[in-house]
């Protein structure tokens, strides 16, 4: 039996439509999983029922998380906020973490993991960290933008067996205060935390870059997703 992976949906404000980038689906199929795009429904009973169909959860990229979730007012540089999506992902994490389902957070999903567990974000890296790297690359997104240094002795370093990893980068927000339950897996040269994990769980990782854009060019990116899918099989 292939594991079923639930994906938090993206929302197109102009078209008022739910959608999903095909890269998320493609890499999951390639890793031997079945992707399931979840509905925008944050009702506790409904989410429990839908998530019961899933062996794991991916929190995808997308719009900025509402800073009010970590006690701040939105800065002028803050992008589009989608409270209904925030509500869904909080509910998904309530259930997934309680039931110890594997979770992989990608870009915004990594940020949501941090916020959910008590951390905060830089609302705009360029404004709040003068001289920071360019974390908001332009297409093609299949190319690396900068490198991250992997924390030795942590699971990502053990998985890939490299000290540095080239990554793409499509974000202007990032982890500021790390949640007390999370441990860094990787950092960029400007000190920004680029990946995290939660000890004591089957698999709870977050990466700030986008493996779904680059997995078929760099097999190490596919190995990250494969490690998540393998955890969903157990």
Backbone bond lengths (Angstrom), bond angles and torsions (degrees), N, CA, C in turn:
res aa  C-N    CA-C-N  psi(-1)  N-CA   C-N-CA  omega(-1)  CA-C   N-CA-C  phi
1 X - - - 1.466 - - 1.524 110.36 -
2 X 1.312 116.05 130.77 1.458 120.27 176.49 1.530 109.73 -79.84
3 X 1.329 117.92 141.79 1.471 119.21 175.72 1.526 110.78 -70.15
4 X 1.309 115.55 144.99 1.471 121.94 175.62 1.514 108.19 -99.53
5 X 1.327 116.24 126.94 1.466 121.91 -177.23 1.524 109.44 -111.86
6 X 1.327 116.32 119.14 1.457 120.55 175.13 1.512 111.22 -80.34
7 X 1.330 116.46 137.33 1.464 121.66 178.19 1.514 110.19 -119.01
8 X 1.337 117.07 129.50 1.463 119.42 174.13 1.533 108.11 -65.97
9 X 1.333 118.16 133.92 1.456 121.37 -173.04 1.519 113.01 -78.99
10 X 1.327 115.86 157.28 1.449 122.96 171.09 1.523 108.34 -95.15
11 X 1.347 116.73 157.12 1.460 120.39 -177.61 1.513 109.99 -129.07
12 X 1.340 115.85 127.91 1.457 123.05 176.33 1.527 108.24 -94.94
13 X 1.331 116.36 107.14 1.462 120.80 -175.76 1.519 111.97 -63.79
14 X 1.333 116.81 -40.89 1.463 120.48 -177.73 1.530 111.50 -64.63
15 X 1.330 115.92 -43.71 1.468 119.91 -178.14 1.521 112.41 -91.85
16 X 1.336 116.16 -6.71 1.466 122.23 -178.30 1.520 110.12 53.28
17 X 1.341 114.33 47.31 1.445 119.16 -175.34 1.522 113.97 -133.12
18 X 1.320 116.11 146.04 1.453 123.34 172.90 1.527 108.14 -78.42
19 X 1.361 116.63 139.30 1.462 118.61 179.03 1.523 109.86 -152.11
20 X 1.340 115.55 175.19 1.451 121.01 -178.97 1.526 109.25 -150.81
21 X 1.337 116.44 136.72 1.463 120.54 174.67 1.523 108.83 -70.74
22 X 1.338 117.02 132.88 1.472 119.40 -176.33 1.515 114.32 -62.76
23 X 1.344 118.34 -23.88 1.452 120.32 -179.74 1.519 113.19 -58.73
24 X 1.337 117.06 -37.28 1.463 120.24 177.87 1.534 110.33 -61.04
25 X 1.323 115.71 -42.87 1.460 120.43 -178.70 1.519 110.58 -69.92
26 X 1.336 116.15 -43.21 1.462 120.79 -176.31 1.526 111.82 -61.43
27 X 1.344 117.07 -46.23 1.464 118.87 -176.90 1.530 110.85 -69.20
28 X 1.320 118.14 -33.12 1.460 119.75 177.67 1.525 111.06 -68.86
29 X 1.330 117.31 -41.99 1.460 119.70 175.03 1.522 110.42 -59.82
30 X 1.342 116.72 -43.34 1.463 120.87 -178.82 1.524 111.91 -64.26
31 X 1.337 117.17 -27.52 1.469 121.78 179.78 1.523 112.74 -91.04
32 X 1.329 116.51 4.90 1.459 119.73 175.72 1.507 114.89 86.10
33 X 1.333 117.56 27.43 1.460 121.48 179.58 1.525 110.20 -120.46
34 X 1.318 115.99 166.38 1.456 122.74 176.02 1.529 108.34 -111.88
35 X 1.345 118.64 115.80 1.470 120.09 179.28 1.525 111.51 -79.74
36 X 1.326 115.21 144.96 1.456 122.05 177.45 1.525 108.18 -134.47
37 X 1.320 116.76 110.47 1.464 121.18 179.30 1.520 108.49 -76.86
38 X 1.320 116.34 123.87 1.462 121.62 -173.59 1.527 111.29 -84.42
39 X 1.328 117.91 156.54 1.465 121.28 178.59 1.526 111.67 -82.67
40 X 1.331 115.93 162.11 1.460 121.25 172.92 1.524 108.59 -82.12
41 X 1.311 115.82 84.41 1.459 122.53 -178.45 1.518 106.97 -147.50
42 X 1.319 117.40 109.07 1.464 120.80 -176.07 1.523 112.97 -100.27
43 X 1.340 117.15 10.05 1.467 119.55 175.53 1.528 109.29 -61.66
44 X 1.311 117.10 130.64 1.464 121.75 -172.81 1.525 112.21 -56.60
45 X 1.325 117.49 -47.78 1.462 121.13 -177.76 1.518 110.35 -65.53
46 X 1.328 117.07 -42.40 1.469 120.93 -179.86 1.523 110.84 -63.92
47 X 1.334 116.31 -44.73 1.465 119.66 -178.44 1.525 110.24 -65.45
48 X 1.309 117.56 -39.85 1.467 120.55 176.95 1.524 110.79 -58.87
49 X 1.344 116.14 -42.86 1.461 119.74 -178.21 1.529 111.07 -67.62
50 X 1.329 116.45 -45.02 1.463 120.10 -179.43 1.524 110.68 -65.20
51 X 1.338 116.61 -43.82 1.466 119.77 -177.31 1.528 111.43 -70.54
52 X 1.336 117.13 -20.44 1.463 119.46 176.46 1.526 111.42 -66.26
53 X 1.319 116.80 -18.80 1.466 121.62 176.89 1.519 112.00 -80.40
54 X 1.343 117.04 -12.29 1.463 121.82 -170.64 1.525 111.11 -108.45
55 X 1.332 114.35 143.73 1.460 121.15 175.56 1.518 112.21 -92.48
56 X 1.326 117.35 -13.94 1.458 122.39 179.39 1.515 110.20 -162.34
57 X 1.327 115.52 172.62 1.464 121.59 -174.22 1.516 110.46 -136.28
58 X 1.329 116.49 132.78 1.461 121.87 169.36 1.524 108.48 -112.34
59 X 1.332 116.48 124.27 1.457 122.40 170.45 1.521 106.49 -91.91
60 X 1.306 117.06 115.57 1.460 122.80 -171.26 1.527 111.98 -85.82
61 X 1.339 115.79 176.83 1.457 122.16 175.64 1.519 111.17 -77.53
62 X 1.333 115.87 -177.17 1.463 118.77 177.94 1.516 112.85 143.78
63 X 1.330 115.78 -148.54 1.460 122.90 -174.37 1.529 111.57 -64.01
64 X 1.334 115.61 161.61 1.463 121.38 179.10 1.525 111.19 -63.28
65 X 1.332 115.29 144.86 1.469 120.80 173.27 1.535 108.38 -76.26
66 X 1.302 116.91 140.91 1.465 121.89 -179.51 1.534 109.85 -61.23
67 X 1.345 118.45 118.75 1.472 120.63 179.56 1.523 113.83 -59.82
68 X 1.318 117.25 -20.09 1.466 119.32 178.59 1.528 111.41 -63.68
69 X 1.333 116.91 -20.71 1.460 119.91 177.10 1.521 111.70 -66.91
70 X 1.346 116.89 -22.91 1.472 118.76 176.24 1.525 111.17 -119.39
71 X 1.333 115.63 27.48 1.453 121.12 168.27 1.504 116.53 80.66
72 X 1.339 118.16 23.58 1.461 121.55 179.17 1.525 110.13 -125.51
73 X 1.325 114.96 154.80 1.453 120.67 171.20 1.532 108.71 -86.25
74 X 1.324 117.86 146.97 1.466 120.27 -179.69 1.527 111.68 -62.88
75 X 1.330 116.00 133.22 1.456 121.37 172.15 1.522 109.70 -75.37
76 X 1.329 115.34 164.26 1.468 120.16 177.46 1.525 111.17 -58.68
77 X 1.341 116.83 -32.56 1.465 121.26 -177.00 1.527 113.03 -80.10
78 X 1.324 117.24 -6.96 1.457 120.72 179.83 1.529 109.13 -66.94
79 X 1.322 116.22 139.11 1.459 120.77 -178.23 1.511 112.42 -86.28
80 X 1.333 115.48 -160.23 1.456 121.48 -179.15 1.525 110.62 -60.71
81 X 1.327 115.79 138.76 1.456 123.14 178.58 1.528 108.27 -116.60
82 X 1.327 116.33 138.08 1.463 121.74 -178.81 1.535 108.65 -127.56
83 X 1.338 117.45 85.98 1.470 120.57 -175.64 1.522 113.94 -56.42
84 X 1.330 117.86 -33.45 1.460 120.28 -179.51 1.525 110.68 -66.58
85 X 1.325 117.10 -32.25 1.459 119.30 176.53 1.528 110.43 -73.48
86 X 1.331 116.78 -41.11 1.469 120.03 175.90 1.525 110.03 -56.15
87 X 1.339 116.40 -44.99 1.468 120.81 -177.85 1.527 110.78 -62.27
88 X 1.338 116.43 -41.53 1.460 119.87 178.98 1.521 110.71 -62.94
89 X 1.327 117.61 -46.36 1.459 119.92 -174.82 1.528 111.84 -70.44
90 X 1.312 117.67 -32.35 1.464 119.73 173.74 1.525 109.81 -63.34
91 X 1.327 116.79 -43.74 1.459 120.68 178.87 1.525 110.73 -64.47
92 X 1.332 117.55 -41.74 1.465 121.31 178.35 1.527 110.94 -60.35
93 X 1.329 116.38 -42.57 1.461 119.64 179.43 1.514 111.68 -69.75
94 X 1.324 117.85 -36.06 1.467 120.43 174.81 1.527 110.02 -50.51
95 X 1.315 115.17 -48.19 1.466 120.58 -172.83 1.518 111.15 -81.25
96 X 1.338 117.03 -46.55 1.468 120.57 -175.70 1.526 111.16 -61.96
97 X 1.316 117.82 -43.79 1.460 119.84 -179.06 1.526 111.27 -71.08
98 X 1.316 117.23 -37.37 1.464 120.40 177.80 1.527 110.88 -63.65
99 X 1.334 116.17 -39.67 1.464 120.93 -178.71 1.523 112.32 -89.13
100 X 1.317 117.42 1.49 1.462 123.58 179.75 1.528 112.13 57.34
101 X 1.327 116.03 42.50 1.466 120.29 171.72 1.536 108.24 -81.49
102 X 1.326 118.08 141.98 1.464 119.69 175.93 1.525 111.60 -60.32
103 X 1.335 115.72 140.23 1.462 122.40 -179.28 1.522 108.78 -131.80
104 X 1.332 115.91 134.11 1.459 121.90 171.66 1.520 108.13 -124.25
105 X 1.336 116.83 118.41 1.452 121.70 176.91 1.517 110.15 -100.00
106 X 1.323 116.93 129.39 1.461 122.22 -178.55 1.521 109.21 -117.36
107 X 1.329 116.72 123.43 1.471 124.80 179.29 1.533 109.95 55.60
108 X 1.326 118.35 -106.32 1.466 120.86 176.54 1.533 110.09 -54.05
109 X 1.337 116.85 -36.58 1.458 120.61 -179.92 1.512 112.72 -62.73
110 X 1.331 116.70 -36.24 1.471 121.14 175.19 1.526 109.74 -65.09
111 X 1.323 116.20 -41.90 1.457 121.07 178.96 1.521 110.88 -64.50
112 X 1.335 116.59 -40.51 1.456 120.17 179.96 1.527 111.23 -65.16
113 X 1.330 116.92 -38.54 1.464 119.61 175.09 1.518 111.08 -56.98
114 X 1.316 116.48 -42.81 1.458 120.96 -178.77 1.528 111.28 -67.41
115 X 1.320 116.93 -45.05 1.459 120.98 -179.80 1.529 110.62 -63.75
116 X 1.315 116.07 -45.71 1.463 121.04 -178.44 1.525 110.80 -56.57
117 X 1.309 116.76 -36.27 1.464 121.58 -176.26 1.520 113.56 -93.91
118 X 1.337 117.29 11.31 1.454 120.67 171.71 1.507 116.35 104.22
119 X 1.333 118.17 11.45 1.458 121.56 178.15 1.520 112.72 -94.51
120 X 1.326 115.70 179.70 1.460 121.97 178.51 1.524 109.62 -129.11
121 X 1.347 115.38 173.99 1.465 121.78 -179.52 1.518 111.25 -124.84
122 X 1.338 114.68 154.21 1.447 120.32 157.81 1.524 105.70 -75.13
123 X 1.330 116.77 124.77 1.459 119.23 179.53 1.523 112.18 -74.87
124 X 1.332 116.68 -26.46 1.457 120.30 176.85 1.518 108.32 -155.30
125 X 1.327 116.57 110.88 1.459 121.22 -173.45 1.522 112.21 -61.53
126 X 1.325 117.68 -42.59 1.461 120.86 -177.71 1.523 111.47 -60.09
127 X 1.342 115.87 -39.56 1.458 121.01 -179.23 1.521 112.02 -75.95
128 X 1.312 116.76 -42.40 1.461 120.82 -170.06 1.527 113.65 -94.50
129 X 1.333 118.27 -16.12 1.464 121.68 173.09 1.530 107.97 -129.30
130 X 1.330 117.57 80.82 1.460 119.85 179.26 1.528 110.98 -55.97
131 X 1.328 116.34 134.19 1.455 120.39 179.93 1.514 114.01 85.23
132 X 1.337 116.98 7.47 1.461 119.72 179.31 1.518 110.71 -68.70
133 X 1.325 116.19 163.73 1.455 121.43 176.79 1.528 110.71 -62.02
134 X 1.330 115.09 162.93 1.459 119.38 172.07 1.520 108.30 -79.14
135 X 1.340 116.15 102.79 1.458 120.57 -179.23 1.525 112.14 -94.37
136 X 1.328 117.16 -6.53 1.462 121.42 -178.05 1.526 109.08 -113.62
137 X 1.321 115.81 79.52 1.456 121.50 -176.62 1.531 110.95 -73.01
138 X 1.317 115.25 163.39 1.456 121.62 173.77 1.525 108.85 -102.52
139 X 1.331 118.77 160.46 1.467 120.30 -179.62 1.532 110.83 -57.99
140 X 1.364 116.46 152.81 1.467 127.43 8.11 1.525 111.94 -82.39
141 X 1.321 116.23 135.18 1.452 121.58 -177.97 1.523 112.75 -78.31
142 X 1.327 117.28 -6.06 1.461 120.96 179.10 1.522 112.19 -78.19
143 X 1.330 117.41 -4.46 1.464 121.95 -178.51 1.528 110.09 -102.49
144 X 1.337 117.96 148.18 1.469 119.56 175.88 1.519 111.67 -68.94
145 X 1.322 115.50 148.48 1.464 122.41 -178.55 1.527 111.12 -108.79
146 X 1.324 116.87 -39.11 1.460 122.51 177.39 1.518 107.92 -155.96
147 X 1.304 116.84 -177.90 1.461 121.56 -179.47 1.527 109.80 -113.88
148 X 1.323 115.58 153.26 1.462 121.13 173.74 1.526 108.30 -120.15
149 X 1.320 115.36 148.72 1.459 121.71 176.96 1.522 108.82 -97.87
150 X 1.330 116.82 125.11 1.461 120.89 -178.65 1.517 110.22 -83.83
151 X 1.326 115.97 139.84 1.456 122.09 179.66 1.528 109.27 -74.06
152 X 1.318 116.57 118.70 1.462 120.56 -177.55 1.530 110.82 -65.80
153 X 1.317 114.41 140.45 1.451 120.57 -179.53 1.512 114.48 86.31
154 X 1.339 117.41 -8.28 1.457 121.04 178.93 1.531 109.87 -95.01
155 X 1.335 118.22 163.43 1.465 121.20 -170.71 1.528 115.85 -58.25
156 X 1.320 118.57 -36.04 1.461 119.29 -178.68 1.527 111.11 -68.14
157 X 1.322 116.49 -40.21 1.466 120.69 176.63 1.523 110.04 -64.53
158 X 1.321 116.82 -40.27 1.461 120.21 179.30 1.529 111.09 -66.60
159 X 1.319 116.73 -35.68 1.464 120.60 -179.77 1.528 111.88 -69.19
160 X 1.330 117.17 -47.23 1.463 121.06 -171.93 1.521 113.33 -93.41
161 X 1.336 117.47 -22.31 1.470 121.30 178.73 1.526 112.55 58.34
162 X 1.337 116.22 39.28 1.462 122.28 174.12 1.521 108.03 -135.40
163 X 1.330 116.33 155.01 1.462 120.53 178.99 1.525 112.31 -88.58
164 X 1.334 116.27 -27.84 1.461 121.34 179.46 1.521 109.70 -132.24
165 X 1.337 114.88 154.34 1.458 120.66 -179.08 1.523 109.18 -141.09
166 X 1.346 118.68 126.53 1.455 120.33 173.76 1.530 110.19 -74.20
167 X 1.319 116.53 135.48 1.466 120.31 -177.45 1.526 109.90 -135.42
168 X 1.335 115.06 156.12 1.457 119.85 167.11 1.526 108.15 -83.93
169 X 1.318 117.90 171.94 1.469 118.97 -171.69 1.521 109.27 -158.60
170 X 1.341 116.14 113.02 1.471 120.13 -174.63 1.528 108.34 -133.68
171 X 1.328 116.89 61.85 1.463 119.60 -177.37 1.521 109.64 -152.82
172 X 1.326 116.29 155.31 1.468 120.99 173.83 1.522 110.88 -121.07
173 X 1.350 116.68 -2.71 1.456 121.36 175.08 1.523 108.59 -116.40
174 X 1.322 116.69 161.42 1.463 120.58 -179.53 1.524 109.12 -166.18
175 X 1.324 115.50 171.11 1.459 121.55 -179.71 1.528 110.26 -62.35
176 X 1.304 115.75 130.20 1.469 122.11 175.14 1.529 109.08 -104.68
177 X 1.331 117.76 -74.16 1.466 121.05 173.42 1.521 107.64 -94.57
178 X 1.317 115.31 120.39 1.455 120.19 -177.45 1.525 110.32 -73.22
179 X 1.331 116.15 136.27 1.465 120.76 176.63 1.527 110.10 -60.70
180 X 1.327 117.72 143.92 1.474 120.23 -175.77 1.523 114.44 -65.34
181 X 1.335 117.58 -19.31 1.465 120.21 -179.09 1.520 112.85 -92.31
182 X 1.341 117.62 -1.84 1.464 121.65 -177.22 1.524 110.93 -109.29
183 X 1.330 115.94 152.57 1.460 123.28 177.86 1.525 108.46 -126.05
184 X 1.335 118.15 136.98 1.466 119.86 179.55 1.526 112.47 -65.74
185 X 1.319 115.01 142.34 1.457 122.51 172.95 1.525 112.02 -107.84
186 X 1.340 116.30 -27.56 1.467 120.11 -177.06 1.523 109.53 -159.35
187 X 1.344 114.78 152.95 1.468 121.75 176.91 1.521 109.03 -136.98
188 X 1.327 115.67 150.92 1.462 120.38 172.04 1.528 109.50 -86.28
189 X 1.324 116.24 171.51 1.466 120.87 -174.36 1.527 112.83 -63.93
190 X 1.335 117.85 -22.82 1.470 120.72 178.56 1.529 112.19 -88.68
191 X 1.331 116.68 7.60 1.458 120.99 176.10 1.519 115.46 91.48
192 X 1.329 117.61 -3.37 1.459 120.57 -179.34 1.531 109.56 -69.68
193 X 1.334 116.34 132.68 1.457 121.23 176.89 1.526 108.76 -71.24
194 X 1.329 116.32 123.99 1.461 121.66 -173.72 1.524 113.75 -108.88
195 X 1.316 117.70 -12.64 1.466 120.45 177.69 1.527 108.72 -158.97
196 X 1.339 115.26 148.64 1.467 121.12 -177.58 1.523 109.73 -142.04
197 X 1.333 115.39 165.19 1.454 119.79 170.99 1.516 109.74 -147.12
198 X 1.337 115.86 163.32 1.457 121.89 -179.19 1.532 109.00 -116.85
199 X 1.314 117.98 108.54 1.468 120.03 176.67 1.528 111.13 -62.68
200 X 1.329 114.63 156.15 1.449 120.06 176.31 1.509 114.69 87.22
201 X 1.341 117.18 -3.55 1.459 122.09 177.79 1.526 109.21 -114.43
202 X 1.338 115.49 158.56 1.466 118.99 178.73 1.526 111.37 -56.02
203 X 1.329 115.79 -48.48 1.466 121.03 177.10 1.520 107.50 -165.83
204 X 1.310 117.09 111.37 1.466 122.44 171.17 1.520 106.76 -136.89
205 X 1.321 116.00 100.66 1.460 122.57 179.50 1.520 109.60 -123.63
206 X 1.324 115.60 152.74 1.459 121.55 170.31 1.515 109.54 -133.76
207 X 1.334 116.88 136.63 1.464 121.67 175.17 1.518 108.33 -125.16
208 X 1.329 116.33 138.73 1.451 120.54 -175.48 1.532 111.93 -81.91
209 X 1.321 116.36 -18.37 1.470 119.50 178.97 1.529 110.03 -91.82
210 X 1.357 116.45 -170.71 1.466 121.95 -173.19 1.520 111.93 -122.43
211 X 1.337 118.33 87.79 1.470 120.11 177.35 1.527 113.05 -59.22
212 X 1.333 116.99 -28.54 1.469 119.83 -176.54 1.527 112.83 -68.30
213 X 1.332 117.35 -15.69 1.464 121.34 176.24 1.526 111.78 -88.89
214 X 1.321 117.46 -24.03 1.464 119.87 -164.48 1.535 113.24 -126.93
215 X 1.337 117.55 3.66 1.461 121.46 -173.52 1.521 113.46 -63.43
216 X 1.338 117.49 -32.88 1.459 119.63 -178.15 1.519 113.14 -87.53
217 X 1.341 116.19 3.06 1.463 121.64 174.48 1.526 110.55 -108.37
218 X 1.321 116.39 -37.07 1.464 122.40 179.91 1.532 108.05 -123.04
219 X 1.321 116.84 107.95 1.454 120.91 -174.90 1.519 112.65 -62.83
220 X 1.331 117.84 -20.35 1.459 120.08 177.81 1.530 111.14 -65.88
221 X 1.330 116.57 -32.40 1.458 119.98 177.14 1.531 110.57 -67.72
222 X 1.329 115.56 -37.80 1.454 119.02 177.04 1.527 110.80 -67.02
223 X 1.321 117.40 -33.68 1.462 120.84 179.48 1.519 111.74 -63.91
224 X 1.331 116.78 -32.71 1.470 120.12 176.85 1.524 109.80 -63.27
225 X 1.331 115.72 -47.99 1.467 119.60 -179.90 1.520 110.14 -67.62
226 X 1.341 117.10 -38.18 1.466 120.25 179.25 1.525 110.87 -63.01
227 X 1.327 117.43 -38.87 1.456 121.36 177.37 1.524 111.24 -60.53
228 X 1.326 116.08 -40.77 1.466 121.58 175.54 1.531 111.09 -63.97
229 X 1.335 116.70 -48.12 1.475 120.71 -179.27 1.526 110.03 -61.99
230 X 1.327 117.71 -41.47 1.475 120.24 178.84 1.526 110.83 -60.60
231 X 1.341 116.77 -38.20 1.465 120.05 178.14 1.531 110.83 -64.73
232 X 1.339 115.96 -31.71 1.470 120.39 179.74 1.526 111.50 -71.77
233 X 1.317 117.73 -19.72 1.471 121.63 -179.21 1.513 111.94 -80.12
234 X 1.339 117.73 -19.66 1.457 120.76 -170.87 1.528 110.98 -82.36
